[in-house]
Amino acid sequence: RNQYKQPGRSNSEVTSMLGATWRAMAEEEKDVYRAKAQKHKEEYLKSHPYPVTRKPEKHELYMSSFRLSKTISKAKTEEHKSHVSHLHEFPTLNDSFYVFLEMWLLLNTE
């Protein structure tokens, strides 16, 4: 990082340059740094066996996110892909009912 820091160069520019350097490295060279990182992590966990967690502030206790988690939203997307196009309009009814209804309408409207 110190090699890339210069006056007037933003942190995001330095980080981009470091990322490009990392991506250009051979796997063997990366493994050296990964081993060092693992060693530092193990030393840290030995010296700090009980990690300190920050207590949430009072206003944070009542904050929540209305975004769906990635696993839920992915499951919903896959669910919609597998259904007939109109099934998402009435999600409370069983899918087989719609298949039956479509077949019945096809047979009885002709």
C-alpha positions in Angstrom: 0.0 0.0 0.0 2.8 2.4 0.9 4.3 1.9 -2.6 1.1 3.2 -4.3 0.4 6.1 -1.9 1.2 9.5 -3.3 0.0 13.0 -2.4 -3.2 13.8 -4.2 -4.1 10.1 -4.9 -7.3 9.0 -3.3 -7.7 5.8 -1.2 -10.0 4.4 -3.8 -7.4 4.8 -6.5 -4.8 3.1 -4.3 -7.2 0.2 -3.6 -8.0 -0.2 -7.3 -4.3 -0.4 -8.1 -3.7 -2.9 -5.3 -6.6 -5.0 -6.6 -5.2 -5.0 -10.1 -1.8 -6.1 -8.8 -3.4 -8.9 -6.8 -5.3 -10.2 -9.8 -2.1 -10.2 -11.9 -0.2 -12.3 -9.3 0.4 -16.0 -9.8 -1.4 -18.4 -7.5 1.8 -19.5 -5.9 2.7 -15.9 -5.0 -0.8 -15.4 -3.6 -0.5 -18.5 -1.5 2.5 -17.0 0.4 0.3 -14.0 1.4 -2.7 -16.3 2.2 -0.4 -18.3 4.6 0.8 -15.1 6.3 -2.8 -13.9 6.7 -3.8 -17.3 8.2 -0.8 -17.1 10.6 -1.7 -13.6 11.7 -5.3 -14.6 12.2 -4.4 -17.6 14.4 -2.1 -15.4 16.5 -4.8 -12.8 16.9 -7.4 -15.4 18.0 -4.9 -16.7 20.5 -4.3 -13.3 22.0 -8.0 -12.3 21.9 -10.0 -15.5 22.8 -13.1 -13.5 23.7 -13.9 -11.0 20.9 -15.5 -7.8 22.0 -18.8 -7.1 20.4 -20.2 -3.6 20.2 -23.5 -3.0 22.0 -26.0 -1.5 19.7 -27.0 2.1 20.4 -30.6 2.7 21.6 -31.8 4.0 18.3 -30.3 1.0 16.5 -32.5 -1.5 18.4 -35.6 -0.4 16.5 -34.0 -0.2 13.1 -34.6 -3.0 10.6 -34.2 -3.6 7.0 -37.0 -4.4 4.7 -34.8 -6.0 2.1 -35.1 -9.7 1.5 -32.0 -11.8 2.1 -30.2 -13.1 -1.0 -31.2 -16.7 -0.3 -34.9 -15.7 0.1 -35.0 -13.5 -3.0 -33.2 -16.1 -5.1 -35.7 -18.8 -3.9 -38.6 -16.5 -4.8 -37.1 -15.9 -8.3 -36.6 -19.6 -8.9 -40.2 -20.3 -7.7 -41.6 -17.7 -10.1 -39.6 -19.2 -13.0 -41.0 -22.6 -12.4 -44.6 -21.6 -12.3 -47.0 -20.8 -15.0 -47.1 -17.1 -15.7 -50.3 -16.3 -13.8 -49.5 -18.4 -10.6 -47.8 -15.5 -8.9 -51.0 -13.6 -8.9 -52.7 -16.0 -6.5 -49.9 -17.5 -4.3 -52.3 -18.8 -1.6 -53.9 -21.4 -3.8 -52.3 -24.8 -4.6 -50.6 -24.9 -8.0 -52.4 -28.1 -9.0 -55.7 -26.3 -8.7 -54.5 -23.9 -11.5 -53.4 -26.7 -13.7 -56.8 -28.4 -13.2 -58.6 -25.1 -13.9 -56.7 -24.5 -17.1 -57.4 -28.0 -18.3 -61.1 -27.7 -17.4 -61.4 -24.3 -19.2 -59.6 -25.7 -22.3 -62.0 -28.7 -22.4 -65.1 -26.8 -21.7 -64.6 -23.7 -23.9 -64.1 -25.5 -27.1 
